[in-house]
Amino acid sequence: MLICKVVKPLVSTNRIPDFEHKHLQVVLDGSTQKVAVDAVGCIPGDWVICVGSSAAREAAGSKSYPSDLTIVGIIDHWDPEAGKTPPAGSPASTGVPTSTGVPTSTDAPLSGGAK
């Protein structure tokens, strides 16, 4: 199985009869664009689960269906950056603390005082 991002629909009106009228999507697998049969009704921007080979044909509806990549699920929540190692020299890899965005006593405005 692959995790891919849907880029855009692909329209092909002239098809072989076995291809039927299934929707096609252009998906991004890393930096490679691929065409997948859309078995779930996804939209551009969705992160999806794709299957290949004989699983793709069965998911598209038949073992004889001419597909080698089929979208079988839409991922509810996906952060493609999670779990990646930070680049060498970045604060996270060197142990240098970064700002947390939480105000400290020195950041707080002075209250009271003269008007």
Summary of the structure (lengths in Angstrom):
residues: 115
radius of gyration: 23.6
end to end distance: 66.1
largest distance: 83.1
contacts: 243
relative contact order: 0.19
helix: 13%
strand: 30%
